[in-house]
Amino acid sequence: MPMEDPRSIDDVVAELRTIAAGDGAWGFGRAFTYVFDGPDLSPLTGEAMHLFAGSNGLDPTAFPSFLRFENDLVAFARSILNGDDQVVGSATSGGTESIILATKAARDALRATGVEGRLNVVLPITGHAAFHKAAAYLDLDVRTTAVDEGFRAIPAAVAAAIDERTALVVASAPSYTHGVVDPVAEVGRVARDAGRWFHVDACVGGMVLPFLDDAPVFDFSVDTVDSISMDLHKYGYTPKGASLILYRTAELRAHQYFATASWTGYPVANPTIQSTRSGAALAAAWAVVRHLGTAGYERLATESWQATRTLVEAIRSSDKVDLAADPDTPLCAVTSPDVFTHAQAMKERGWLVGVTPSFGPSPAHLHFTITAAHLPLADELARDLIETAPEAAAPILGDLDLSAIDPALIGTLLDSLDLDRDRALIDAAIDSLEPQARAAVISAFLQHLYR
Ligand SMILES: Cc1ncc(COP(=O)(O)O)c(C=O)c1O
């Protein structure tokens, strides 16, 4: 085991460089979903992370830097989200943590009114998986609701799903899958009429929608919005590990906090899920926002939107590819006769594009998160996407039926495949499964990877 033998700092750094090179086989702007390439701010973020890696948000009175960064970022978000001075928030490690916290706050707020029994979350089918995770962690039911043909929430369907045990009603701005913004005002009205907490998930849109002209309204200017999640580590172009959760009032946020003094150690009062919190990602996020300011984000949002329009126009004028929905934001879902082999062909041209399986009315598609880095590449991206589109669906699966296979054995099966070479086969096989079986297979595979 290499970890047991000490190594010099120089050796370890050399090793780190080799390991890092293995991750970044794709180039700047050639990948989607996992990375949001924009301005290269690594000297700034590297310095910020270096200076604050040892700081600890466990006690912001011992590290005033933490308080300063978090309050400044919340104030920035409040201003771009049209919040008044009552709006408060917290910095978290990512969109999922922000969503779990908003869900917990909403659950505890409803419980505080005396409602008992199993509570639920009302979520359009396009709402992010993080709400399913929050519900699983917090012991809530998820009631999913239908969407219209443009993949936007249907307010009447949301209204029909709400009952007296609904702790949270969710709209997305935008949904990750199709890049479309739900009718926030209308869904908010339904939630308000029923007296329910209304959350807008702007994790992926919160740092881009405020800077686009004519973007749909989604923020605190809609008076029914109680909380908003928005990530800095997506279109905020900050290093990973930075998101914000905002509440209309401090009273709402109070339900998010956890505090205990019932043990032998120090009294604990934690705003977020983590207790010890590294300042590295927070300081880097602060540094990027401070550097770019609203003018920088306006420019980046415009660039990513221009790149998206180029791609969308090219797709519209082609008969080989199509859009699952007309996006409001720089995210899009692209269909073709065979997205599985299509993704593989794109990879051969140097693009790392993920395939999303079909779900209900949403077709299997190639998913694009278009960033500012894609503007100079947009024509090439559109050309490659159209040129590599297969003419027809290939019968990739043959006799392979994963649903007949015990998930416990899936790791061994997938080990016999080459994740790169056989990717189309694997994606198609996953697509062929029911959602529950899909989840079981993927979880089994990951459990097999992490030994
Ligand atoms: C709309 C939306 N909500 C929540 C999340 C979850 O964010 P994270 O991956 O940072 O936990 C994402 C991630 O893409 C998202 O797009």
The ligand as an SDF file (V2000), in Angstrom:
LIG
                    3D

 16 16  0  0  0  0  0  0  0  0999 V2000
  -31.3370   22.6740  -10.1030 C   0  0  0  0  0  0  0  0  0  0  0  0
  -30.3150   21.9670   -9.2670 C   0  0  0  0  0  0  0  0  0  0  0  0
  -30.5580   21.7670   -7.9530 N   0  0  0  0  0  0  0  0  0  0  0  0
  -29.6830   21.1360   -7.1550 C   0  0  0  0  0  0  0  0  0  0  0  0
  -28.4940   20.6670   -7.6320 C   0  0  0  0  0  0  0  0  0  0  0  0
  -27.5450   19.9270   -6.7120 C   0  0  0  0  0  0  0  0  0  0  0  0
  -26.3550   20.6370   -6.5850 O   0  0  0  0  0  0  0  0  0  0  0  0
  -24.9980   19.9500   -6.0580 P   0  0  0  0  0  0  0  0  0  0  0  0
  -24.5760   18.9770   -7.1040 O   0  0  0  0  0  0  0  0  0  0  0  0
  -24.0880   21.1220   -5.8960 O   0  0  0  0  0  0  0  0  0  0  0  0
  -25.2850   19.2850   -4.7610 O   0  0  0  0  0  0  0  0  0  0  0  0
  -28.1990   20.8350   -8.9870 C   0  0  0  0  0  0  0  0  0  0  0  0
  -26.9660   20.2890   -9.5650 C   0  0  0  0  0  0  0  0  0  0  0  0
  -26.7430   20.3060  -10.7530 O   0  0  0  0  0  0  0  0  0  0  0  0
  -29.1220   21.5060   -9.8260 C   0  0  0  0  0  0  0  0  0  0  0  0
  -28.8930   21.6980  -11.1290 O   0  0  0  0  0  0  0  0  0  0  0  0
  1  2  1  0
  2  3  1  0
  2 15  2  0
  3  4  2  0
  4  5  1  0
  5  6  1  0
  5 12  2  0
  6  7  1  0
  7  8  1  0
  8  9  2  0
  8 10  1  0
  8 11  1  0
 12 13  1  0
 12 15  1  0
 13 14  2  0
 15 16  1  0
M  END
$$$$
